[in-house]
Each structure stands twice: as structure tokens, then as C-alpha cells.
């Protein structure tokens, strides 16, 4: 589904992430690929509304998206995304959330927030997570485009509080065409915008966190083991079927993949991980 990294300027996107807290990957998916995404999402849409102001009373969310189709699996380990996350997160980082968000007409603006605010660490600080938002529909200033406060990933606690209370810089809509992808720091202040148009605004968001952090979604319960067995090794690791040294994630002192496949044998090249005694 995804092209190779040829022509992808990872360094430029990493520089934008560092300077502004976000970057836009235009033409991340082609029109035909977006059509496939839309078709894969269609069976899961139409039966849910948010339960609070944050989810959005007029917003529909489809959770555990990574378990709802092969293309959603492939998207989670897209090499352009992982090139950016590899540079900002420790090896073995995890997929903490995977969902579709459909903002319907009439929805109000979401409260300003940061995606890793539940990690209760004082600001200023490095991000514990990074997020991506893929535009399935065009993002416009009228239809609920994500709004960001540029450079807010560098705010201290007082500045962040002022911004969240709309006493700081004005949030700016991220206007981008369908198929574009917004990547941003987990401590960038942002929100889903109000949808003042006559049509819904559909998007996908995946979030990734440090390997020592607890994930938002509990994939051990939400993704059937039979499905996990069919996933790529990288995606299995993103879902938590791995060890964070020295032994975080073990299952009765064994590698978690043993719970999926008793005959699992670790790769030869595991570095320090091979000395943990967690393969039996």
C-alpha cells in the first residue's frame, strides 16, 4: 500500500517537528488508496456517537482500527511514519491508539488538549508520544480541520494553561487535502475544530508512545490472538508483544510471543535483549 522512502525528506520533517511541533506529509496516500480506506471504514461507521464533549456528541469514533483490516495494519507501520517516530521515540515504542474520527456537521470545537497529557509529568518536557492524523476528507477551516498552536510543544506549564484556556495564541486550522497526513508531538496543544459545513469530516489517527508508557488502548484484550498471530513482527511489537529491557512485558518470565506461539524462537540479533533469559 505504501511507497518506499525514496524521495521522502525525513530530515526536513524532523526539523519541522522539532521547530514547530508538527509537520504535514502531503500526498501521503493517493486518491485510489484513500478510496480503499474509505471503503474499509464504511462497514464500521454509522452506529456510534461520542459520550462527552471530548469525544464529541456529534462525532463518531471507531476504536481499535488496527484490527479492522489489513490496510490499517500496513498503515500502522508505514516506513515514512516510522522514520519520524524512530528518531523521536526509544526502540520498541508502542502503538497507543488507533481510531477513525468522523466529525459530523454541527459539532462544536473540541477542548484544547495534548495527546499525552495523561502522563503526569511536569512541563516543559520531551513528548512521551507522537501522533498522526490522516485526512480521509479534505480538511478545511469550515469542516472541523484539526487546529494547532504552533510551537506549543515548548510551552511551560503556565503557558500551556493559558493556551488551553484560550488566553494565549489563537489555534490555527491545518488545511490539507485528502490523503495528506499531519504528524505532531504529543505535547503540542491542539483540538478538533468545529464543523460548520454541511458534510462530515473523516480522518484516521494513530498515536505512538515510549515503550515504558502505558497505552491508551488495551490491545491484549481488544485484538484477538488469532489475528495477532497473522500480523507482521513489527506490528506485533507495536501492540506490546515485546520486551522492554530488562523485563517489562514478560509473561511468567517468558517473552510475550510465547503466549501466541509456544514454538517461538527469538531472532539471533537481539543485542542486550538476548541476555535477559526471557526466551524460555
N, C-alpha and C positions, 0 to 999 in steps of 0.2 A: 504493500500500500504506500510505502514511503520511499522517496528517492535517496540515493547515497548522499554523503556530506559534501560532495563536490559542489563548489560554488556557495556553500554556506559559510558566511563570515562569523564564526563563533566569537572571535576576539572582539569584533565590533559590538555584538550583542552583549557580551560580558562587560564591556566598557560602559554601555548604556545602563545595564543593571546596576553597576557599581555607582555611577554618577546620579542617575535619576530614580533608581529603584524599580524600573520596568523597561521593557523593550517590546517592540512589535515585530513579529515574523510575518511579513506579507506573503500571500500566495503559499501559505503553509500546506494547504490541501487544494487540489484542483476542483473545478466545478463538478466534474464527474465523481470525484471522491466525496465531496460534500453531499452529492445526491445519494451515495451509498450510505453515508452517515445518517442522513435524514430518513431513509428507508429502514435502516436498522433501529432507529429510535421510535418510529411510528407505532409499533405494537405496544410500546410501554407508556405512551402518552395518552392523556385524556381521562385519567381517573383519580387525580390527586390534586389537592390544594394545600398550600402551606398552613401551618398551625399557629403561627405567631408572626409578628411584624418583621422578624429577621428572615425567616423562610419566605415570607410574603404571602398574604392571604389570597392574592390573585397571581401567585406564582406556583408553577408545578415543578417538582424536582423528582428525578429518577436516580435513586442511590445505587451503590454497588454496580456502577456501569461496567466496570472491567469484567464482570461475569456475565454480560448480556450479549456477547457477540465477539467473534474473532477479531473484527476490525478494532473494537475497543481495547482488546488485549494488545494489538500491534501499536495502537496509539500511545499506550502507557509507556512503551519502551522505544518510542521514536528516537533515532540517533541524534536528531537536531536538539530535541529536548534534553536528552541525557548528556549531551555535550555541555550544555549550560549548567545542569544540575551536578554533574560530576565535578565541575570546577568550584561549586559553592557549598556542597554538602560532603560529608565524610563517606568513604566507601561503605557500601552496604546500606545506604539510605533506603527509606521505605516509601511506598505509596500510602498516603494517609487519607486521601479522599478521592472518589471518582464518581461524578454525577453529571446529569444533564439538568439545565435550568431553563425553564420556559416562562418568561415574564409576559403575562397577558396584558392586553390593553386596560388601562385604568389603574395599574399597580403603582403605588407610591414609591418614592426612593427608599432604598434600604438604609438602615442606620450606618453611619461611617464606622469602619472597624478595620482590624488587621486579621489576617488569616491564622496567625499563630499566637493570638492573644491569650489563649487558654494555657500556654506555657508561661507560668507566672514568674518571669524573670524581669528584673528592672531594666528600663531603657536608660540611656542608649545601649544597644547590644546588637550582636550579629543575629541574623534571621535563623530561626530553628527550622523553617520550612520555606519552600518556594512553590508558586502556583502558576498554572497556565489556564487561560480561558480561550477556547476555540470558538470563533464566531461561525455558527451554522447559518444564521441570517446576518445580513448586513447590520452593523452596529451604527446607529445614528444618535444624534443628540435628543431626538424625539422618542425613540422606541425603547429606551432603557439601557443604552450602552453603559458598560462599566465606567465609573468615574473614579479618577485617581487624583491624589495630591502629590505631584512630583517632588522628589527628594525627601518625602516624609519618612522614609526608612531611616533617616539620620536624626529624626527628632528625638529630643529627650522626653522625659515623662510629662513635664509641664507643657511643652509644645504639642505633644501628641494629644493631651487632654483638650487643649484649646482648639486644635484642629477637629477633633471628634465632636466637639460642641459647636462647630461652625463659627468659631471665633478666630479662626486662622485663615490660611489661604483657601480660596474657592476651589472645590473639586472640579476637575476638567474631564469631560466625556472623552473616551477613547473611541474615536470614529474610525471604523475599519470595515473593509469589505468581507463578505462571507468567504471563509477559507483562510482568513488571517488568524494569527494566534498571538495573544498577549501573554507575556511571561513576566512575573513580578515577584519581588521579595515578600516573604511572609509578614514583614513588619511595615510594609507600605500601607498607608491609610487609603481606603477605597470603599466603594459601595456599588451595588446595582442601581442604576438610575431609574427614574420614574418613566413608565411607558405611557406617553401621551399620544401615541399613534393609534391606528385602527387595526393593527395586526400584532400577533405575539412576536417576541424576540427570543430565539432559541440559541443556546450555547452549551458547550461542554466544558467542565472544569476538572482538572486533575491537580492534586496537591501532593507534594513530596516532602518528607521530613527527615531529620537526622536519625541515624539507626538506633540511637538510645532513647528516642522520644516515643511516647505512646501515640498510636494512630487514632484518628477520629473514627474511622470505620473499622469494625472488628471483622476482618476478612476470614479469620479462622472459623467463624460461625456463619457468615453470610455467603461464602463461596464454597459450594460442595467439594469435598475432597476429590471426587472423581473428575471434576472439572479442573482442579488444580493440577492433578497428575498429567493432564494433557497440555498444560501451559509450558512456555519456554522456561529454561533455568533462570533467566534474568527476571522474568515476571514472577516466578515462584519466590525468588529472593525479595522482590519489591513488596510482595504480600506478607513477608515475615518468615518465610521458611528458610531461615539462615541463622547463623550465629554472629552476634556482635561480641568481639573479644572482651573479657576472656570466656564468658559462657552465657551471656544474655540470650534467651530464646531457646535454651535447650529443653528437651522433653525427657525427663527422668535421666539426665546426664548423657543423652544421645542427641545427635543432630536432628532437627525437626523434620527433615526429609525422610527420616526413618519411619515417621508416623504415616507417611504417604506410601513409601516403598521400602519394605524391610530389607530388600537386597541392594539398597542404595550404597554406592561407593563414592567417596568424595574425589574430586579431581586431584591429580598429583600435585599440581602447583597451587598450594593454599597458603604459602608463606607461614606466618606465625600461627595461623589458624590450625595448621596440620599438627601442631604440638599440644593441642588442647585436650586430647584424649576424649573427644566427644563424638567419635565416629562409630562407637560400638554399642 
